[in-house]
Amino acid sequence: KLEVVAVVFGVCLVSVSVLAVDYPFRVMSYNIRSGTGMDNVYNLSRTAQVINQYYPDLVGLQEVDNDTQRHAGDDQPMILANLTGMQAVYGKMRNFQGGGYGICILSRFPVLDQFQTLFHNPDGTPHGNCTDQTAKDYCQGVIGVLVDVSKRSSTTDGQEGKAPVWFLTTHIATDSPVVETIELFKDVVLKLSSEYPSVPIIVTGDFNATPEEPSMEFMRSAMEDVW
């Protein structure tokens, strides 16, 4: 298997033996529904309280708004960063209500590098149109940060990390061609593994699929589930 671990939903303490580093840390995956609870009440402070309850070091968030009309222009990544004491890296997946809708990573570790890849409709929607939110435009994607898990700080001294780890989060839409989209996600992970063969990769996300579904075969076969 690739040196990749997966956290589809929830919180876990990553095993030192899994990643072969001497710095255990806690990761979390959380679809925040843009700060709206199951009671349909918008309360971003409550969302932050859920995160803080588990005191994770890395968090993959899905359904995160930024400057949208429905939430009075709230900069949700920045607000959550301030409420949790972590650094936020945001990836807008599509335009929405005057702002953005996407995914976000919160980190207690210094971010050494980052990337964003947009998925598109394999049936023909051009990749560059992913932020236009047109009909049948399945604009989801993946973002990743390279962090040094030996340092619990939002700043770095500029030196190469002693314990680098790639941390990714994604969101696969329910209305997307899931199998094809998973293939796009698979390509991202394999490319990253090829470019950084000695760096562990942690994957989090909302895949809108149960573990036994065919679309999750890559996750089952190539990754180690640490949930």
N, C-alpha and C positions, 0 to 999 in steps of 0.2 A: 504494500500500500504506500501511497504518497505520505509524506510526513505532514498530514493534514488532519485536523480534528474538527468536528462539526457540533454546533449547538443550535438546534433548530428553534427551540423556544425554552426560556427559563434561565436559571442561574446555575453555574457550576464552578467548582474549584478545579482548575486545570492541573492534572497530575504532572509532577516533575518528570516521572518516567516516560510519560507520553511525549513530552517536548524535549526531553534531554537537556534541560536547563536547570540551574540551581535556584530559580526564583519562582516559587509557586505564586499564582495570582488568580483572581476570580473574574470570570467573564459572564456577561448577561446578554440575552436577546429579548427584545420587548417591542411589540407592535403597540404603539401608544394611541392609535386612533386619533391622531392630531390633538391629543390632550383631553379627549372626551371619554369619560368613563362609561361603564355598562349602564349607568343610570342616565346617560345622554346629557350629562352636565359637563361643561368645559371647565377644567380646573387643572392648569399646568403645575401648580404647586403640589397638588395631590400626586400627579405623575412623578414629580421629582421625589416625593416622599417614598413612593414605592421603590424607586431606584436606590435611594439612600438607605432604605431598610436593609438592603443586602450588601451595601458598601462594595460594589464591584470596582475592578480596576479598568475594565474595558466593557463598553456597552454598545451593542448594535441596535439601533432604533429604526422602526419602519413607520410609515404614514406620518411624516413630520412636515408641518406647514412652515412657511416662511413668508411673512408679509402678505397674508391673504385677507380678503375682505371678511370671511366668516369668523376670523378671530382678531378683528380690529388691527390688523397689521402687525401682530406679535412676531417678533423674531424668536421663534421657538428654540432653535439651536443655541442661541446666545443665552436665553432665559434659563434653559436647562443646564447649560454650562455653569452659569452663576449659582444656581440653586444646588448643584451637586459638587461644585469645586473642581470640575474637570474641564478639559479642553474639548471643544466641539469641532468636528469636521463634517460639513454638510454637503450632500449631493442632490441637486435638484433634478428630478426625473421628468417633470413636465411643468408647463405653465398652468397656474390654477388661481382663479379669482384674483387677478392682479398681482399675484406673487408666485410662489413655488410650492410644489408638493414633492416630497422625496424621502430620502433616508439619511441617517446621521450616525456618526460614531462619537462616543464620549470616551476620553482616555485620561487616566492619571499619569501615563507614561509620556515622555517626550516623543513627539511625532517627527521621525526622521525623513519620511517620504510619504506620498499619498497618490492615489489615482482614482479616476472615475470612468466607468464604461457604461454606456447606455445600450440597452437591448432594444430591438425593434421588431416590427411585425415581419416574420420571415416570408409572408405572402406578398410583400412588395413595398411596405412603407420604408422610404429611405431612412438610413440611420440618422441623417442630419435633421430629420423632421420630428425627432422624438420629443422636442419641447413644445410642439404645436397642438398637442391634444386633439387630433382630428379623429374622425370615425375609424374604428378598427386600428387605432394606433396604440399598441401595447407598450407604452413607454415606461418601462421599469429598467432597473440596472443594478450595478454593484459598485460599491466604493470600498477602498482599502487603505489602511494606514500601516506603515512600517514603524514599529515602536521598539524602544529598548526597555525590556521588562526588568532590567536591573536597577532602574531609576524611577521611583515614584515621584515624578515632578513634571510640570508642564513645560519646563525649559531644558535645554541640552547645552553642553559645553562645546559643541561643535565637533567633538571627537566621534569616531565610529562607535556604534553601540556595542556593548559587550555581549548582550543577549538579544539580538534582533528577532522579532516575530512579526509576521504579517497578520493583520486582523481585518477580516472582511465582513460586510453585511450586505444582504440583498433582499429584494421583495419580488416574488413572482406573482403577477396578477391573476385573479380567478378567471378573468375574461380573456386571458392570453392563451396561445397554443403552448401549454405547459411543457410538453416534451421538447419542443423545438427551443423554447426559451431556456430550459435546463441545459440543453446542448451548448447554447451561447455562454451560459455561466460556466459550464465545464471547460470550454475553451479558455476562458479567462484564468481559471485555477491552474490548468495544465501549463499555460504560458508562463504564469508567475512561478510555478514550481520549477520550470525549465531554466528560467532566468536567475532564480535564487535557490539552487538545489540544496543548500545547507541551511536554509531559513525555514523554520516551521510556519505553517499556515493554519489559522483558525478561521472557520467559516461560521457565521451566524445568519439568521434570516427567517423570514416568513415565506415558506414555499407553497402555502395553500395546497398541501398534499399530505396524505398519511404516509408513514414510513414504508409501507408495503407496496405503494403504487409504483407502476413502471417508471414514472418520471423521476423517482428517487433512487433508481438503480445505481447511478454514479455515486451518490452520496453513500450508499450502503457498501459498495465494492471498493471505492478508492479512499474512503475516509474512515477515521476511527471515531465512533460516537462516544462522547464523554458525558452525555446526559445521565 
